[in-house]
């Protein structure tokens, strides 16, 4: 994750956090009113189907919290499109794999719209 800051007629890039969970970040970051950042990774996580994470600012650094590791089953897998967070702290998004319904003549699952609650 990085931040771009204006610097006169140029921009300065600052690395905020390097994702190391064997996945790659997808979609836009979501920033809540407390300054926490949320995003998803495809692949990676405990089951290699992606994960949802939170970065919390702390003394000039960021604290990483793994909120959910997708299993590729009914909870979905390989999230896409980033995340949104409501005022109660519920995190929402979509995954292109997993779920209860089969597509393509029954050969693969159709994906999920998911919610993670605090």
C-alpha positions as CSV (number, residue, x, y, z in Angstrom):
1,X,0.0,0.0,0.0
2,X,1.3,3.4,-0.8
3,X,0.4,7.1,-0.5
4,X,0.9,9.8,-3.0
5,X,1.4,13.3,-1.7
6,X,1.6,16.5,-3.7
7,X,5.1,18.1,-3.6
8,X,5.0,21.3,-5.6
9,X,4.5,20.3,-9.2
10,X,5.5,16.7,-8.5
11,X,4.2,13.8,-6.3
12,X,6.0,12.0,-3.5
13,X,5.3,8.2,-3.0
14,X,5.4,6.8,0.5
15,X,5.1,3.0,1.1
16,X,2.6,2.5,4.0
17,X,2.7,-1.3,4.2
18,X,4.0,-4.2,2.1
19,X,1.5,-7.1,1.8
20,X,3.4,-10.3,2.6
21,X,0.6,-12.8,2.9
22,X,1.3,-14.5,-0.5
23,X,-1.6,-12.6,-2.1
24,X,-2.0,-9.4,-4.1
25,X,-4.2,-6.5,-3.1
26,X,-7.2,-5.9,-5.2
27,X,-9.6,-2.9,-5.6
28,X,-9.5,0.4,-3.8
29,X,-8.6,0.9,-0.2
30,X,-11.4,2.0,2.1
31,X,-10.6,4.5,4.8
32,X,-12.9,4.8,7.8
33,X,-13.4,7.9,10.0
34,X,-10.7,6.7,12.4
35,X,-8.1,6.5,9.6
36,X,-8.0,2.7,9.4
37,X,-7.5,1.3,5.9
38,X,-9.3,-1.9,4.6
39,X,-8.6,-4.0,1.5
40,X,-8.7,-7.5,0.1
41,X,-6.1,-9.8,-1.4
42,X,-6.7,-12.4,-4.0
43,X,-4.9,-15.6,-3.3
44,X,-3.0,-15.6,-0.1
45,X,-4.4,-16.1,3.4
46,X,-4.6,-19.3,5.3
47,X,-6.4,-21.2,2.6
48,X,-4.9,-19.4,-0.5
49,X,-8.3,-18.0,-1.5
50,X,-7.7,-14.5,-0.4
51,X,-8.2,-12.4,2.7
52,X,-9.6,-9.2,4.1
53,X,-7.3,-7.0,6.2
54,X,-7.3,-3.8,8.2
55,X,-4.3,-1.4,8.7
56,X,-4.5,0.7,11.8
57,X,-2.3,3.8,12.1
58,X,-0.1,3.7,15.2
59,X,2.8,6.1,16.0
60,X,3.8,6.6,12.4
61,X,3.5,2.9,11.6
62,X,0.6,0.6,10.6
63,X,-0.7,-2.4,12.5
64,X,-1.9,-5.2,10.2
65,X,-5.0,-7.2,11.2
66,X,-6.2,-10.2,9.2
67,X,-10.0,-9.9,9.4
68,X,-11.0,-13.0,7.4
69,X,-9.3,-15.8,5.3
70,X,-11.6,-17.1,2.6
71,X,-12.0,-20.9,2.3
72,X,-13.3,-21.0,-1.3
73,X,-16.5,-22.6,0.0
74,X,-19.7,-21.0,1.1
75,X,-17.9,-17.8,2.2
76,X,-16.4,-17.3,-1.3
77,X,-12.9,-17.0,-2.6
78,X,-10.6,-14.6,-4.4
79,X,-12.3,-11.3,-3.5
80,X,-12.5,-8.7,-6.2
81,X,-13.4,-5.0,-6.4
82,X,-12.2,-3.8,-3.0
83,X,-14.3,-3.3,0.1
84,X,-16.6,-0.9,1.8
85,X,-17.2,-0.4,5.5
86,X,-20.4,0.9,7.1
87,X,-20.7,3.1,10.2
88,X,-21.1,0.0,12.5
89,X,-17.8,-1.5,11.2
90,X,-19.3,-4.2,9.0
91,X,-17.1,-4.9,5.9
92,X,-18.7,-5.8,2.6
93,X,-17.4,-7.0,-0.8
94,X,-17.7,-9.5,-3.5
95,X,-15.8,-12.7,-4.5
96,X,-15.7,-14.3,-7.9
97,X,-15.4,-17.9,-6.5
98,X,-17.3,-20.0,-4.0
99,X,-20.8,-19.7,-2.8
100,X,-23.8,-22.1,-2.9
101,X,-24.8,-21.8,-6.6
102,X,-23.1,-23.5,-9.6
103,X,-22.6,-21.8,-13.0
104,X,-21.3,-22.8,-16.3
105,X,-23.3,-26.0,-16.5
106,X,-22.5,-26.9,-12.9
107,X,-18.7,-26.9,-13.3
108,X,-17.8,-24.0,-11.0
109,X,-19.4,-21.8,-8.3
110,X,-20.7,-18.4,-9.1
111,X,-19.2,-16.3,-6.3
112,X,-20.5,-14.4,-3.3
113,X,-21.4,-11.0,-1.9
114,X,-20.1,-11.2,1.6
115,X,-20.2,-9.3,5.0
116,X,-17.7,-9.5,7.8
117,X,-19.1,-8.2,11.2
118,X,-16.9,-7.0,14.1
